[in-house]
Amino acid sequence: MLKIGHRGAKAYIAENTLESITKAFSLGVNAIEIDVHKCATGEIVVFHDFTLNRMTNGNGELASFPFSYLKTLRVDNQFLIPTLQDVLDVIPDKGLINIELKGRSTAAGVAKIIGDYIKSGRLDNEQIIVSSFQKTELQDIAKLNPELQLAVLTQASVTEALSFAKEINAFAIHPNYTLLTRANVLKAKNLGLKVITWTVNDPNDIENIKDLEVDGIISDYPDRL
């Protein structure tokens, strides 16, 4: 089972920062999960929210600002907003990364960056999962790079996620853990899909979800996995 740090090691160091990602790998995870947006000048940056307000000393919609401005901000008053390349550069040789296409129009930029890293030999397709709630983004990146391992995120319906996953030839579904049953996990596996679930933090919940034989768990507390 994959042990996946949610936005790095979110419970310990500010989410989606290089420091949080490095912390997660130090805690023994196989993989980390991050979120990406495209800023006004086209760079793909690692950040969860659509707005800067909650996590930084800035305000407003991230996508409306150039990267030169985003570089002046601090996450949790101390950390830089990284680019996707910054994060890929710190992934260990056998480490995995789940890139969630959070913002709009991220597919093309992410496909290009991943392609460059694969061509250079720094990473391979088996180390990368690209997930999203947004069907259009997943459809777009599937066309741009059919070799990528894609995952359909859902917090509403496993059945709908399975249907769309088959449509785009996805690698996995990523349901919220509260949607999971032994039956729907088995159904996904019978369709040839992996099941990776989020965000499981309570130790009892972790044990219950492990008992369903999922393929991966995403947690804010990756050391609990």
Long-range contacts (C-beta under 8 A, 24 or more apart in sequence): 1-210, 1-214, 1-215, 1-216, 1-217, 1-225, 2-30, 2-31, 2-96, 2-196, 2-215, 2-216, 2-217, 3-28, 3-29, 3-30, 3-31, 3-216, 3-217, 3-219, 3-222, 3-225, 4-29, 4-30, 4-31, 4-32, 4-33, 4-96, 4-98, 4-196, 4-216, 4-217, 4-218, 4-219, 4-222, 4-225, 5-29, 5-31, 5-32, 5-33, 5-218, 5-219, 5-222, 6-33, 6-198, 6-199, 6-218, 6-219, 6-220, 6-222, 7-32, 7-33, 7-34, 7-35, 7-48, 7-220, 8-32, 8-34, 9-220, 9-221, 9-222, 9-223, 10-220, 11-201, 11-220, 11-221, 12-221, 13-79, 14-55, 14-75, 14-76, 14-78, 14-79, 15-48, 15-55, 15-75, 16-46, 16-47, 16-48, 16-75, 16-81, 16-82, 17-75, 17-76, 17-79, 17-80, 17-81, 17-82, 18-79, 18-80, 18-82, 18-86, 18-87, 18-90, 19-79, 20-79, 21-87, 21-90, 22-90, 24-222, 25-92, 25-95, 27-222, 27-223, 28-222, 28-223, 29-222, 29-225, 30-95, 30-96, 30-216, 31-95, 31-96, 31-97, 31-98, 31-129, 31-216, 32-91, 32-95, 32-96, 32-97, 32-98, 33-97, 33-98, 33-100, 33-131, 33-198, 33-218, 34-84, 34-87, 34-97, 34-98, 34-99, 34-100, 35-100, 35-102, 36-84, 36-99, 36-100, 36-101, 36-102, 36-103, 36-106, 36-110, 37-62, 37-63, 37-102, 37-103, 37-106, 38-63, 38-103, 38-104, 38-105, 38-106, 38-109, 39-63, 39-65, 39-66, 39-67, 39-70, 40-64, 40-65, 40-66, 40-67, 41-66, 41-67, 41-68, 42-109, 43-67, 43-83, 43-109, 44-83, 44-84, 44-106, 44-109, 44-110, 44-113, 45-70, 45-81, 45-82, 45-83, 45-84, 46-81, 46-82, 46-83, 46-84, 46-86, 46-87, 47-81, 47-102, 48-102, 50-102, 50-103, 56-81, 62-103, 63-103, 63-104, 84-109, 84-110, 84-113, 85-113, 88-113, 88-117, 88-122, 88-123, 91-123, 91-127, 94-127, 95-127, 96-126, 96-127, 96-128, 96-129, 97-127, 97-128, 97-129, 98-129, 98-130, 98-131, 98-151, 98-196, 98-218, 99-128, 99-129, 99-130, 99-131, 100-130, 100-131, 100-132, 100-153, 101-130, 101-131, 101-132, 101-134, 101-137, 101-138, 101-141, 102-132, 104-134, 104-137, 106-137, 107-137, 107-138, 107-140, 107-141, 107-144, 108-140, 108-141, 108-144, 110-141, 111-141, 111-144, 111-145, 111-148, 114-145, 114-148, 115-145, 125-149, 129-171, 129-172, 129-196, 131-172, 131-174, 135-164, 138-164, 138-168, 138-170, 139-168, 142-168, 142-169, 151-194, 151-196, 154-179, 155-179, 158-184, 158-187, 158-188, 159-184, 162-187, 162-188, 162-191, 162-193, 165-191, 165-193, 166-191, 172-196, 172-215, 174-198, 174-218, 177-205, 177-209, 177-217, 180-209, 180-212, 180-214, 181-212, 182-212, 185-212, 185-213, 185-214
